[in-house]
Amino acid sequence: MADTTERSGPGPGASGSAAPHQTLALVAMMFAVSMTFIDQTIVAIAAPSIVDELGLSSSGMQWVVNAYLLALAAFFALGGRLADILGHRRMAVTGTLLFVVSSVLCGCVPDDGFALGWLIAFRATQGLGAALMFPAALAVVIAVFPVDKRGRALALFFGLTGALTALGPLLGGWLTGWTWRAIFWVNVPVAIVALVLTALARIPHQARRERLDVPGAVLVAVGMGLSVLGLQQASAWGWSSVATWACIIGGLAVLVLFCAYELRVDEPLIKLHVFRDKAFSVDAAVLFFAMLAFVPLFFFASVYAQVSLSASPNQAALFLLYFFIGFAIASQWGGRILDERGARPALKLGTALGAVGFALWANKLTDLSMHDQWPYVALAGAGIGFLLAPASTDAVNRSLNASYGEVTGITQTVRNYAAAVGLAVYGTILTHVTTDKVVETLTSKGVPDATARDVARDISESVTGNPDGQAPSGEGPVGTVVRDSTDAIRMDFAEANQWVFYGMAIALGIGFLCALRHPGTRVTEEKRTPDRQPVHH
């Protein structure tokens, strides 16, 4: 996004209309953006029900979740530039409309062979809508609030919308009890409120005639898409497949080409010079490794609860609530640490607690008891809570000559790409390990190795909501063995999930090593020009 600081006051817009209503504008943008945060977690709770009703594979369902995250990451920077060129209010409304129409169409998916393609396509357009909406909404908040009120407005904007991520699992559990399709339809009333408030807020039209970096937008979308495709499909194609490595290496090569191109172009999609600031680079790295765990967690923890613990969607939502309790409490402390001591202590504490929490949680997964796990679930949540707001806020304050919007565009792209990569990598690990463990279980009961591998692959690809109530069909000896092995297979799935959660602990451990590199310097009032005051938590 281009610099928005020159339009900091809430005075008349380009159209000469009356001054905007600041509170209405802020609430309108928060309603719009809240849909994007809730949608990152709400689908995870309904995943087993969607898989069961539509007959999807687990890798197919992971694509349904990942299509949204990948589109959001790939097009976020493009959305910011379009908002500057075409107008913030216009793009906020356009993104909201695209998001809500896509949500309705996701809920209307037909129950036939087109289901997977339909869901993936409209989840991707949902992500595109969010990518158009979010940076425009941020720019609206920046534009309508004067400098002396902007910090508090942005803190409220990020704090409340981010906290709504916790609403996703609870809302998902309740709505799935009626029909999983309602998790998409619930966006309709939220979007209506956002659009009505936007109209009432009298947000001025502001646009600039600038060149759009189309080659950059294409390169970043292709690079992210290819790399995640390779990681996601590794479970189906195999790690020895030429196609797997062609996608991964090719995607990363395109991203390197994108960076080289952006450094040479006059009006880049993303201004990469901000990474020259060591503190900003560390903030971005910590966010990347934290997001490898944070967003994928909801999918894997939900499926684990519903398969290994035989939990209902509502019970799975309560399972995740422990995580958010720890997250909410620690995020308040993290904000105070940032204000009093800077970002470095919060990043170190958050990554260390998160790594320990996820490791201890992983160790308890095979107890198959929700009661035994909750302290470690809350500890993992506290780790993420300590670091998330300080890393994001410190990154914004390190924006140098870039605007709040530009830097937020970079950090949001990093966050969503990391979430997509995490979901792809952990999904591949889960499928492989589950298959191998189920093969061991079946062969130990006399099933031939080749048959056991075929059955195990089918089981690992068919994640269902309640194994007790959906026993495998078939009257042959293999079907009988599988039905008799339900408890053992549930344990196999729990053991496979341990690999995933230990992977999340390792990601946060690497984040801790990155946090140690933070210079520890603080952004103070004196270091800013009058129109670029730091954002306070």
N, C-alpha and C positions, 0 to 999 in steps of 0.2 A: 504494500500500500504506500502511496505517496504521502508526504508530510501533511498532516492535518492541523498542526499547531497554529498556523496563521489564521485559522478560523476558530479561535478559542472562545470567543464571546457568544452570548446567547442573543445577540442583537438581531436585526432583520436579516433574513437570508437573501439569497440572490434574487429571489422573486419579489422582494420588497414587502412581504406579508408581515403580519404581526409577530412579535417575539414568541418563540415556542414555549409551551408549558413544560418546564423542566421535569417536574415529578411525573407527569403523564408520559413524557417521552422515555424516561428511565424505566418506568413500570412496563411500558409497551415493549421495549427492547428486551427486558428481562423475561417477559412472557414468551416472546419469540425464541430467544436463545435457550430457555429452559427445556424446550422440546428436544433440542440437540443433545443436551446432557442426559436427560431421562432416557432417550433412545439408545444411549451407549450401554445401558444396563438392563432395561426392561425386557429386551428380547431374550436375554440369557435364561431367565426364569421359565419362559414359555418354550424354550428350545426342545425339550423332550416331547412335549405335547404336539408341537409342530411336526417333528420327525415322525411320531407315531401316526398322526392323522394323514399326512401327505406321503408317507413312505419314503422319506429322504434318508440318505446315508449321513453318518456323523460328519464326514468331510464335506458333504454338500451343505449341511447346516452351518458348519464353520464358515463356508463361503457366504452364506446368507448374513452372518454377523459381520464378516470381514469386508463385504462389498461396501457397506456403509462407512466403515472406518477408513478404507483405502480411498474411496471417492472424496471423503472429507479431507484427508491428508493431501491428496494429489491436486485438489482444486482450491484449497484454502487461499493460497497466495493469489491465484487468479481472481478469486472472489473479491479480494481486497483491492486489486487494481481496477476491476470493473466498477466497484463502488466509487472510486475516485473519479473515473472517467464518465460514468453514466449518472452518478448521483447516489448518495448514501441512502436516502429515504426510499428511492425507487428500487434499489437492489435489496434493501431489507424486506420490502413488500414482495418483490419477485421471489426471493429465496423462501420466504414464508409460504407463499402460494405453492411453489414447486414442492416444498417439503410436505405440506398437508395433503396435496393431491396424490403424491407418491405414497403417503401413509395409507390413504383410503384404498388405493389400488393394491397395496401389500395385503390389507385385510380382506380383499376380494379375490385372492388367489384361487384359481380353480383347482379342484381335487382330481387332477389327472396328470398325464405325462409332462405337461408344460409347467407344473408347479415350481420346480427348482429354478428353471430359467426365468420364470415370471418374478419370483421372489428376489432373486439376485439382481435382476434388471432394475426393479423399482426400489430395492434397498440402495442401489448405487445412485439412483436419481434423488433419493432422500438425502444421501450424503452430499450430492452436488448442491441441493437446496440449502443444506446447512452451511456448506462452504461459501455460498453466496450471501447468506443471511448474517452469519456471525461477525465477519469483519465490518460489514455495513452497520450492524447494530452497535458495535464498539465505536465506530466513527461518529455515529449519531450522538452517543453519550458524550464523547469528547467535544463535539461541536456545540452542543446546546448548553454545556456547563462552563462557566467562567473558570479561570485558572485556580482561584482560591477555593472553589467547591469541587473541582474535578477529581482530586485525589480521593475524597470521601465517596463520590459517586462511583468511581471505578472500583473501589474496594467493595462497595455494596453490590455492584454489578457482578464481579467475579465471585464474591463470597456466597451470595444467595443462589446464583445459578449453579455454581459448583456443588453447593450443598444438596441441590435437587437431584444430583446423581444418586443419592441414597433413597430417593423416592421411587426410583425405577424398580428395584426388586420387590418392594412392598406393593406397589401398584400392579406390577406384573403378576405377583402371586394371587392377588384378589381378582383381577380381571380374567386370568387364565381359568379360575374356577368357574367362570361363566362360559367364555370362549376365548381361545388364544387370539382370535382375530381382533378382539377389542383392544389389545395392546397397541395396535396401530390406529384404530378409530378414535382413541382417547385424545389424539393430537388435534382433532377437529375443533372442539370447544376452546382449547388453548389458543389455537391459531386465530379463531374468530375474535377472542378478547384482544389479542395482540394487534390485529388489523384495525379494530374499532378504536383502540386507544391511540394507535399511530395516527389515524385520521383526526382524532380530537386534539392531539398534541401540537398541531400546526408546525410540524418539523419543516424547516425551509429546504428548498431544493438547492443542492450545491453540487456542482460538477465542474470538471476541468477537462479541457481538450488536450489529451496527451496520447502518446502512442502506446498501444497494448503489446506487450512482449509475447506474441503468439508462439514463436519457436521455443521460448523458455517454458511456457505453459505445457506445450506438447512434450518436451523432453522430460520434465519432472513427472508428468503423468505416466509416460511410457516407462521410465526408470523405476518408479515405485511399483507400478502394476506388474512388470516383468519379474522383479525380484521377489515380490510376495507370491506371485503365481508359482515360481519354482519351489519356494519354501513350503507352500500349502500343498502342492501336488506331490511332494517327495514321498508321502505315505503311499500314494497310488502308483507313481512311476518308479519309485525306488531311488536310493541315493547313488546307485551306480549308473543311473540313466543319463544319457547324453542330454536329453531334453531338460531334466532337472537342473543340471549345472549350466546349460546354455541360458536358461531363464535367469538363474541367480546371478551368474557372472555378467551376462548381457545387461541385466537391469542395473547392476551396480556400475558397470561401465558407462551406461547412459546417464546415470546420476553424476558421475565424475565429469562427463562431457557437459552436462547442465551447469555445474559449478564453474567450469572453465569459460563457458559462454557468458554466464551472468557477470563474471568479472570484467568482461570486455565490452559489453553492451552499454550504451549511454543511459537508457531507461530500463533497468532490469526488473524482472518480476520480483526477485528477492535481493535486497542489498546485503551481500555476504560480508562486506567490510566490517560489519558489527562484530563478527567473530574474532577480530583483532583484539578485542577486549577480553583478557584472560578470564575475568570473572563471568562474563556473559557466556563464554564457551563452556566453562565448568557448569554453570546453571543449566545450559542446554543438554550437556552430557548427563547430568544427574536426572533431569526430566526424562531423557530417552530411556535410561536403564530402569527408572521407577515405573514408567509406562509399560515396559515389557511385562510387568507384573500387574499393575493396577487394573486396567480395563479387561485383559484376558481372564483375570481372576474370576469375574462374575460368571462367565460362561462355564469355566471348568468347575468351580465350586458348586454352581447350581446343578450341573449334570451329575457330579459326584454325589451330592445330597440326594438327588432323586433316584439314582441307580444304586449306589452302594448302601445308602442309608434308608432306601425305600421311602423317602420323604415326599409329601405332596408339594405342589408348587408353593402353597402358603407356608409350609414348614421350611422349605428351601429359602424363601424370602426372609424368614426370621433368622435362619442360619447366617445369612449375609448381613443381617442387621447388627450382629455382634461386631462385625468388621467396621461398620459405620459409626457405632458408638465410640470405639477407640479412635477412629478417624476424626470425629467431631470434637472430642475433648482435646486431642493433641493439636488440632489445627489452630485452636485458640492460643495455646502455649507457643506454637510455632510463630504465630503473628507477633506475640510479645517479644520473643527472642529476636526476631528480625528487627523490630523497632529499637530494642535496647542494645543489642550486641552485633547486629548485622546477620547476613545470611549463612556464613560459614558454620557457626555452631548448630544452627537448625538443620542444615544439610547433613552434617556429620551424625548428629543424634538420630535424625529420621532414617537415614540409610542403614545405620547400625541396628537400630531397633527393628526395622523392617526385615533385614536379613535374618536376625535371630528369630523374629516372630514367624516368618514363613518356614524356616527350618524346623522349629519346634512343632508348628502346625502340620508340616509334612510327616513328621515322625508319628503323629497321633492319628493320621488318616485311617490306619488299619485297625484302630480300636472300634471303628464303626459305631461311635457314640458321639452324638452332637454335644452332649453334656460335658464330655471330657475335653472337647476341642475349643470351647468358647474363649478361654483365657488367651490362647495363642492366636485365635482369629482376631480378637480385640487388639492384641499386641502388634500383629501385622498391620492392622488398620491404623494404629497409632503411629507407626513408622512412616507410613505414607502421609498421614495428616501433618506430621511435623515438618515435612520437607516440601510439600506440594505448593502451598501458597508462598512461602519464602523464596523458593527457586523461581517461580513465575514472576513474583513482584520484583525481585532483585534484577531479573533479566530485563523487565520493562524499564527499570530505572537506569540500566546500563545502556540505554538506547543511543547514546552519543548524539549524532545529528539526525538520526532516524526518528520517526514519530512513534507514539505508543502503538499505533495500529500496525506499522511495519514490523516491529519487534514481536508483537503478539502473533502476527502472521507466521513468523519464523518459529516461535516456540510451539504454537498450535500444530504446525506442520510436523515438527519433530515429534510431538506427543502422539499424534494420530498415526503417523507412520510406524512409530515404535509399537503402538498397540496392535496394528495390523501384522507386523512382523512377529510379535509375541504370540498372537493367536495362531498364526501359521506354523511357527516352530513347535510350540507346545502341542498343537493338534497332531502334528506328525509324530512327535514322540509318544503321545498317548495312544495313538492307533497302533504303532509298532509294538510298544511294550505290552499293551492289552492283548494283541494277537499272540505274541510269544508266550505269555503266561497262560492264556486259555488253552493253547496247544499243549503245554505241559500238563494242565489239569486233565484234559481229555485223553491224552496218550497214557497217563497214569491209570486211567480207568479202562484201558484196552482198546480205545479207538485208534485205527491205523493213522500213521503220521500224516499222510497226504489228505485223508478225509478230515482229520482233526484241524489241519491248517485251513482248509476251505471253510469249515464251520466256524473256526475262530475268527477268520477274516469277516465273515458275515455278522458275527456277534459284535465285533469291535466297530463295525460300520453301521450298526443299528442301535443307537442309543435310545432307550425308551424310558418312559416316566416312572413305571412301577413294575419291576421285574416279577414281584410276587403275583401281581394280577394279570400279567401278560406272559405266561409261560410259553416256551418255544413249542411250536406245533410239530406234528409228525408222529407217526406211530411206529417207525422203525427203531432198531436198537440204538442208533446214534441219537435220535430225538429223545429217547428215553434216558440215555446217559446225560444229555444236556439238561433235561428237566430235573434230573436228580442232582445235578451239579450247580444248581442256581446259587446256593450260598457260597460255594467255592468260586464261582465266576464273579459274584459280587465282590469278593475279597481280591480277586485278580484285578478288577477294575480299580479298587482302592489302592493296591500296590502300584499300578501303572500311574495313578494320579500323584503318588509320592514323587515320581521322577519329575513331573510337571512343577510341583510346589518347591522341590529342591532347586529346580531351575530358576524359579522366581527368587529364591533366597540368594542364589549365585548372582543374579542380575543386580540385586540391591547391594550385594557385597562389592561388585565392581563399581556401582554408584558411590559407595563409601570411599573407595580409592580415588575416584574422581573428586569427591568433596574435599579430600585432603589437599587437593591442588588449588582450591579456591584461595585467592590472595588475602581474603579477610577484610579488604577495604570496604568502607561504607559510603553510600551516596548521600551526601549531606546537602542542606539547603545552599551552602556557599558555592558548591560545585555546579550549580545549575543556573542557567539564565532565568530571568523572571518568569518567562512563559513556559519553562520546562521543569516544574517542581516535581520532586520524586513522589511516587504513589506510596501512601502508608497503608499498612494492612488494617 
